[in-house]
Amino acid sequence: MLTRRSALALSAAATTLLTLSACGGDDGEAADRKPTRAASSAPAGSGQPSAAASSAEPATPAQLLPAYRIAYGMSSSPMCSHVAWDDPGCGKDLTAAGELAGAMAESVKRDFPDGRYTDVEDSAGQVVKAVNTVRKLGCYGMGSTPPKTDSAKLRELCPSMSTIASLAWLNFESNVTLP
Protein backbone atom coordinates (compact mmCIF):
# COMPACT_ATOMS: atom_id res chain seq x y z
CA MET A 1 0.00 0.00 0.00
CA LEU A 2 1.38 3.40 -0.96
CA THR A 3 1.94 5.95 1.77
CA ARG A 4 0.92 9.56 1.22
CA ARG A 5 4.53 10.60 0.69
CA SER A 6 5.10 7.81 -1.81
CA ALA A 7 1.97 8.80 -3.71
CA LEU A 8 3.08 12.44 -3.75
CA ALA A 9 6.56 11.50 -4.97
CA LEU A 10 5.12 9.24 -7.67
CA SER A 11 2.71 11.95 -8.75
CA ALA A 12 5.47 14.57 -8.89
CA ALA A 13 7.71 12.24 -10.91
CA ALA A 14 4.94 11.43 -13.38
CA THR A 15 4.06 15.10 -13.77
CA THR A 16 7.71 15.99 -14.38
CA LEU A 17 8.10 13.24 -16.97
CA LEU A 18 4.97 14.34 -18.80
CA THR A 19 6.07 17.96 -18.74
CA LEU A 20 9.49 17.09 -20.12
CA SER A 21 8.08 14.81 -22.81
CA ALA A 22 5.57 17.50 -23.81
CA CYS A 23 8.50 19.81 -24.54
CA GLY A 24 9.44 17.72 -27.56
CA GLY A 25 11.25 14.87 -25.88
CA ASP A 26 11.33 11.28 -27.15
CA ASP A 27 9.52 10.98 -30.49
CA GLY A 28 8.12 14.46 -31.12
CA GLU A 29 4.58 13.18 -30.66
CA ALA A 30 4.58 13.60 -26.89
CA ALA A 31 3.46 17.20 -27.09
CA ASP A 32 0.23 16.03 -28.72
CA ARG A 33 -0.62 13.50 -26.02
CA LYS A 34 -2.75 14.53 -23.08
CA PRO A 35 -1.76 13.46 -19.56
CA THR A 36 -3.72 10.53 -18.23
CA ARG A 37 -5.57 10.35 -14.91
CA ALA A 38 -2.64 8.41 -13.42
CA ALA A 39 -0.39 11.43 -13.99
CA SER A 40 -2.69 13.89 -12.27
CA SER A 41 -2.07 15.19 -8.78
CA ALA A 42 -4.82 13.02 -7.30
CA PRO A 43 -3.99 9.49 -6.24
CA ALA A 44 -5.85 6.96 -8.37
CA GLY A 45 -9.04 5.71 -6.81
CA SER A 46 -8.89 7.97 -3.77
CA GLY A 47 -11.44 10.55 -4.81
CA GLN A 48 -9.26 13.02 -2.92
CA PRO A 49 -6.90 15.50 -4.52
CA SER A 50 -3.38 15.79 -3.22
CA ALA A 51 -0.61 18.26 -3.85
CA ALA A 52 2.64 17.28 -5.48
CA ALA A 53 5.20 18.79 -3.14
CA SER A 54 8.96 18.63 -3.12
CA SER A 55 9.26 18.78 0.68
CA ALA A 56 8.18 16.43 3.43
CA GLU A 57 5.76 19.03 4.80
CA PRO A 58 2.12 18.37 3.89
CA ALA A 59 0.42 20.88 1.62
CA THR A 60 -1.38 23.69 3.39
CA PRO A 61 -5.12 24.20 2.91
CA ALA A 62 -4.37 27.22 0.69
CA GLN A 63 -2.14 25.06 -1.49
CA LEU A 64 -4.73 22.28 -1.66
CA LEU A 65 -7.80 24.41 -2.41
CA PRO A 66 -7.17 24.81 -6.17
CA ALA A 67 -6.79 21.04 -6.61
CA TYR A 68 -9.86 20.40 -4.47
CA ARG A 69 -11.86 22.92 -6.54
CA ILE A 70 -11.01 21.00 -9.70
CA ALA A 71 -11.65 17.59 -8.15
CA TYR A 72 -15.07 18.60 -6.79
CA GLY A 73 -16.11 20.81 -9.72
CA MET A 74 -16.19 24.09 -7.80
CA SER A 75 -15.57 26.98 -10.17
CA SER A 76 -17.14 29.63 -7.94
CA SER A 77 -18.87 30.09 -4.61
CA PRO A 78 -22.27 28.40 -4.36
CA MET A 79 -24.90 31.15 -4.55
CA CYS A 80 -28.42 29.81 -4.84
CA SER A 81 -30.63 32.53 -3.37
CA HIS A 82 -31.47 33.82 -6.86
CA VAL A 83 -32.80 30.52 -8.27
CA ALA A 84 -35.96 28.48 -7.73
CA TRP A 85 -36.06 26.36 -4.58
CA ASP A 86 -36.10 23.17 -6.65
CA ASP A 87 -33.29 24.05 -9.11
CA PRO A 88 -31.09 20.91 -9.31
CA GLY A 89 -28.06 22.86 -10.56
CA CYS A 90 -27.92 24.72 -7.29
CA GLY A 91 -28.21 21.42 -5.45
CA LYS A 92 -25.16 20.13 -7.33
CA ASP A 93 -23.19 23.26 -6.44
CA LEU A 94 -24.09 23.01 -2.76
CA THR A 95 -23.32 19.29 -2.72
CA ALA A 96 -19.90 19.93 -4.26
CA ALA A 97 -19.21 22.66 -1.70
CA GLY A 98 -20.17 20.36 1.17
CA GLU A 99 -18.07 17.49 -0.14
CA LEU A 100 -15.06 19.72 -0.77
CA ALA A 101 -15.29 21.26 2.70
CA GLY A 102 -15.67 17.83 4.30
CA ALA A 103 -12.64 16.51 2.44
CA MET A 104 -10.60 19.57 3.41
CA ALA A 105 -11.57 19.13 7.07
CA GLU A 106 -10.44 15.49 6.96
CA SER A 107 -7.18 16.46 5.28
CA VAL A 108 -6.44 19.15 7.85
CA LYS A 109 -7.28 16.84 10.74
CA ARG A 110 -5.03 14.10 9.32
CA ASP A 111 -2.10 16.23 8.15
CA PHE A 112 -2.02 18.83 10.92
CA PRO A 113 -2.91 17.09 14.20
CA ASP A 114 -1.16 19.93 16.05
CA GLY A 115 -4.22 22.14 15.50
CA ARG A 116 -2.46 24.59 13.22
CA TYR A 117 -5.53 24.95 10.97
CA THR A 118 -8.41 24.51 13.39
CA ASP A 119 -10.12 27.60 11.95
CA VAL A 120 -10.18 25.92 8.53
CA GLU A 121 -11.43 22.67 10.03
CA ASP A 122 -14.16 24.44 12.03
CA SER A 123 -15.37 26.58 9.13
CA ALA A 124 -15.39 23.52 6.86
CA GLY A 125 -17.62 21.80 9.41
CA GLN A 126 -20.01 24.75 9.26
CA VAL A 127 -20.27 24.39 5.48
CA VAL A 128 -21.02 20.69 5.81
CA LYS A 129 -23.70 21.34 8.46
CA ALA A 130 -25.36 24.08 6.41
CA VAL A 131 -25.39 21.98 3.23
CA ASN A 132 -26.78 19.01 5.15
CA THR A 133 -29.59 21.20 6.50
CA VAL A 134 -30.49 22.30 2.97
CA ARG A 135 -30.42 18.64 1.92
CA LYS A 136 -32.68 17.54 4.80
CA LEU A 137 -35.24 20.13 3.78
CA GLY A 138 -35.25 18.76 0.24
CA CYS A 139 -34.25 22.05 -1.35
CA TYR A 140 -32.80 22.19 -4.87
CA GLY A 141 -33.51 18.52 -5.55
CA MET A 142 -30.91 17.46 -2.98
CA GLY A 143 -33.04 15.12 -0.91
CA SER A 144 -33.31 11.47 -1.80
CA THR A 145 -37.07 11.63 -1.24
CA PRO A 146 -39.50 14.39 -2.19
CA PRO A 147 -39.67 17.16 0.41
CA LYS A 148 -42.32 16.79 3.09
CA THR A 149 -42.54 20.54 3.64
CA ASP A 150 -45.10 22.53 1.65
CA SER A 151 -43.57 23.98 -1.52
CA ALA A 152 -44.85 27.47 -0.63
CA LYS A 153 -42.80 27.33 2.58
CA LEU A 154 -39.79 25.93 0.74
CA ARG A 155 -39.90 28.85 -1.73
CA GLU A 156 -39.12 31.10 1.24
CA LEU A 157 -36.99 28.77 3.33
CA CYS A 158 -34.62 27.32 0.71
CA PRO A 159 -33.13 30.63 -0.46
CA SER A 160 -32.54 31.64 3.17
CA MET A 161 -30.87 28.34 4.02
CA SER A 162 -28.77 28.40 0.86
CA THR A 163 -27.65 31.92 1.78
CA ILE A 164 -26.48 30.57 5.13
CA ALA A 165 -24.60 27.80 3.32
CA SER A 166 -23.07 30.34 0.93
CA LEU A 167 -21.96 32.56 3.80
CA ALA A 168 -20.46 29.53 5.53
CA TRP A 169 -18.60 28.75 2.29
CA LEU A 170 -17.25 32.31 2.03
CA ASN A 171 -16.06 32.11 5.65
CA PHE A 172 -14.39 28.77 4.87
CA GLU A 173 -12.70 30.22 1.77
CA SER A 174 -11.39 33.20 3.71
CA ASN A 175 -10.03 30.94 6.48
CA VAL A 176 -8.27 28.78 3.90
CA THR A 177 -6.62 31.69 2.11
CA LEU A 178 -5.58 33.66 5.21
CA PRO A 179 -1.92 33.25 6.11
N, C-alpha and C positions, 0 to 999 in steps of 0.2 A: 504494500500500500504506500502510495506517495505521501510524503509529508508536505506541509504547506510550502516550506522553503524549497523542496525539490520541485514541486509544481511550478513555483515562481521562476526558479532557475531554468527549467525546461521551457517554460513559456518565453522567457527572455531570449534564450538561445534560438528558439524557433523563429521568433520575431526578427532577430538579428540576421539569421540566415535568409529569411524571406526578403528583408530589406536589401541585403547585399546582392541577392540574385536578381532582384527587380532593377538593380542599377546596371544591368547588362552583363551579368556574370556568365555562367556556364555556356549556354547554347544560344543566347540572344533572344530566346522565346520567353524567358522567365519574366520579363517586364509585362508580358501580356497575361500571365496567369494571376488569378486572384488568390489571396491567402485563404486557406481552408479553416474551418472551425477549430481544428486542432492547433492552429498557430495563433489563435486569438488569445487575449489575456485572461480568458475565463477557463478554468480547468474543465475538461470534458466531463459532461454528465453531472456537474455539481449544481448547475442552475444559479451559481453565485459567481459574480465577477471577482477577479483578483487583480492586483496591480503587479506589473513586472518591475521589480526593484532590484537595484544593484547592491543594496546593503542588507544587513540582517534585520534591520528595523522593519516592523510591519508598516504598511502604508497607512497614512493618516486618513481620517474621514474625508477631509478636503481632497486628498489625492484619489480616493476611491469613488467619490461622487460621480465624476464624469463616466466612469466605466459602469457604475450601477445605473445611471440614467439610460445608457444604451441598452444594457441587459434587460431592464424593466420597461423600456419604451416610454421613458419620460422626457419629452422634449421641452415641456414648460410646466409651470405650476398648475395644479388641478383647480380650475375655477368653474364651478357649475351653477352658480346662483342665477345665471342669465339664461339657462335652458330649462326645458320642461322637466318636471319631477320624474318622469319615466324615460328620459333620454339615455339609451344604453351606452352611448359614447362617453358620457360623463361617468357612468358607472365603471367603465374600463379605465378611465384616467384615475379615478379615486382608488380603484383596486390596485393599479400599478404603484400609486403613491404609498399605499399601505404596505404592499409587499416590499418595496424598496426600503422604506423606513424600518420595517421589521428585520430585513436582512442586514441593514446597517447597524441596528442595535445589537444583533447577534455578533457581528464582526467586531464591534467595539468591545463588547463584553469578553469575547474570546481573546482578542489581540492586545487589549489594554486592561488587564485585571487590576492594575494599580489605581484605576478610577480617573485616569487622566482626561477622559472624554465623557464624564457622566452627564454633562449638559446635553451632549449629542444623543446619548442613550435615552435620557429622560424625554427629550423632545420627540425622538423617534417613537417612543411609547405612546405619546399623546396623539401622534398621527394615526397610529394603529388603532387606538381606542376610538378616535373620532370616525375613522373609516368604518370600523366595525359597527358603530352605532347607526351610521347611514345604511349599512347593509341590513342590519336587523329590522330597520323600518321598512325595507323593501324599496327604497328610493333608487331611481336610475336603473332599474332592472337588475339590481345587485343581489337581491334575495333569491334563494333557491326555490321558494314558493311565492305565489302571489301575495302582495301585502294584505294584511288583515285590517289595516287602518283605512278609513274612508278616503277616497282619492281627493276630495275637496280639502281635507285636512293635510294630506301629503303635499298638495300644491303649495301650501304655506310652510309646512315643516321641512320638507326636503331642501329647499334653497337655504334655509337658515342653518340646517345641520351641515350642508356642504360648505357653507361659508366658514363654519367652525373648523371643519377638516382642512380647508384651504389655509386658514390662518395658522393652524397647527403645522401645516406643511411649510409655510413661510418662516415660522419660528425655527423649525428643524433646519431648513436651508441656511438660515443665518447662523445658527449654532455650528453647523458643519464648516462654514466658510470663515468663521472668526478665527483669528490666530490663537 
